[in-house]
Amino acid sequence: MIDLHTWTTPNGRKVSIALEELGLPYRAHAVDIGKDEQFRPEFLAIAPNNRIPAIVDSDTGLTLMESGAILIYLADKTGRLLAREGEARYRALEWVMWQMGGLGPMLGQAHHFLRAKPGAAPYAEERYVAEAKRLYGVLDRRLAGRDFITGEYSIADIACWPWVSRYEWHRADIAAFPNVLRWYRAIAARPAVQRGYQVPKPAGEIPMPA
């Protein structure tokens, strides 16, 4: 059994979607970041950086924070969604790292300046809207001629999709990126994604472009 400590954010949804896709038994524990529950001592004991998500695997006793590390761990544990070796493995890891180092942090800044603090910093809004569009373009070019980021559905797709699911927050017209739009719709239709999106509490329907 895996205990998942999470909230309704893109990083949290990466792990709940992966758990659903992999069919691993898990218990979800809500950590309401709006109430600063991520600073509670019992959570800090497993996630020293006070960020969700984090897991405790009762099979091994391992505690793990950082969504990218958790995705790799779960894929290796099951032998699914990440090749064991060779170029296919490193291509998937390459794009997980791209998400962790670029797509997530930059879109997270867009969320802050465009939604949490609109009007507070026009330069920042302009900067992060432009960066969001650039990153959508990178992903669109990567998906040209491919169903998924590395060809096969993998943790790379699971890492990126929840961030793109907030496309309405980014002031980037997803229809202007047809490969991203196709990919986004295909993943949104997966039953495991639909279940994982609603963890740790119902969050309404997955946003769908017109």
N, C-alpha and C positions, 0 to 999 in steps of 0.2 A: 504494500500500500504506500502511495506517495501522498504526503500532505503538501498541498499547494497553498501558499499564502499570497494573496493577490488582490487586485482591484480592477475596475473596468477601464483600463487604459490599454493603449496598443502593446506596451511591453507585457502587461499581464496577460493579454489575450493570446500572445504568441504561445505561451506555455499551455494554457488551457486548450487551445486548438491542437497543439501537438499531442497532448495527453489523449484527447478525443480521437485524433487520427490514429494513434498507436494502440488504442484500446487498453491503455494501462489503467488499473483501478486507482482512484485518487479521491481524496477529500479536499474540498475547497474551503479555505478560511478567509473571510473577508477582512482586509486591512484597509479601512476607510482613510485614505490619505487626506480627505477634506477635513477630517477630525484629528489629524496628526497621529493616527494610530501606528504609523510606521516608526515612531520614536519610542514606542513602549519597550521596556527592557526585554520582554520575552521575544519580541520580534528582532531586536538588535542582536540577540544571542545567535540567531541564524543568518541575519543579514546585516553585517556591521556597517554597511554603507546606507542604512535606513532607506532602501528603495525596494519597491516590489518589482518583480515577483521573487519568491524564494521557495525552495522545496526542502523537504526532509524525506528521504527514502528509507522506510523502515526495513527494507530488504538488506540494505548495506550499512545503515546508520549514517550515511552521507548527508550533510546539509550543504546547500549550494545556493548562491545568489547570482545575479546577472543573467538576464534572459538568454543571451547568446550562448553562454556556457551551459545553461540548463538544456537548451535545445540540442546541443552537441551530445551532452550526457544521455539524454533520453533516446536519441537516435542510436547511439552506440550501445546502449543497454538492450535495445530491441533488435538491432541490426536492420533498421528500416529508416527511410527518408534521408539517409546519408550513406554514400558508398563507403565500404571498409577501407579502401585504399585507392591509389591511382589518381589520375587527373579528375575523374568525376567527383571524388571526395574534395579535392582542393578547389575545384570550381565552386562547389556549394559553399565551402568555408569562405572563399573569396567574397561571395555575395552576402553571406551573413555578416562578415566584417564590414562590407560596404554599408549595410544597413546600420550596424552598431556605431560606425564612425561617421556616417554621413546622413543617410536618410532619416534616422531617428532623431539625432541631436538637432539637425537643421529644421525639420518639421516641428520638433518640440519648441524651438525658439519661435517659429511662426505661430504656433498655438498661443504662446505667451503674449507676444506683441500684438497679434491680430484679434485675439479673443479676450484674454485676461486684462490687457492694458491697452485697448485701442485708443489711438490718438496720443499716447504718451510719448512715443518716439517715432515720428514719421520716417526718419532715416532707417531705423531698424525694420519697420514694416516693409519699406521698399526693398531693403536688402534680403529679407527672408522670403518675401514673395518671389523675388527673382531667383533665389537659390532653390526654392521649392520647384519652380518651373524647370530649372536646369536639371534637377534630380529626376523629375518625371521624364525629362527627355532622355537621360541616361538609361533609365529603366525601359523606356519605349524602344530605344534602339537595341537594347539587349534582347528584348522579346520578339524582335522582328524574325519571323520564320521559326519561332519556338513556341510551344504551348506553355512552357514554364521557364523559369529563369535559367536553369541548367539543362533544359530539355525534358528531364523527368521531374515530377513533383517532388519537392524536397524541403528541408528545413529552411532553405533560402527563401522560398515562397512564403512559408509560414512566418518568417521573420519580417518580411516586407509588407505583406498584405494588410495587417492591422493598422499600419501607419497610413497606407493609402486609403483605408476605409474612412478616414477623416478628411477626404478630399475637399469637402465643402468648407473646411476650415482654412484651406491653403490658398484660396483665390486663384487656383489653377483649374482651368476648364479641362476636366478629365477626357472629354470628347475630343480635345485637340491632340490626344495621345492615344490613337486607336488600338495599339498593341496593349497598352496598359489597361484600357477599357475592356478589351476582350478577356484578358487575363484576370482582371478583377472580377468580372461577372462569373467566369468559370469557377473561380475559387469560392466565391460567395454562395454558389449553388451546392457546394459539398455539404452533406449532412453533418459531418464532424465539425466543420467550420461554423455552421449555424448553431450547433450546441455549444461549442467553445466560446462563441461570442457572448453568450448569456451568463458567463461565469465571472464573478461569484454571485451575481444577482441579475435578474432580467433587466435588459437594457434597451428594449424596443427592437424593432426590425432593423436588420442590416441596411445601411444607406445604399440605395441603388440609383445610379444615374438614369435620367430619363432616356 
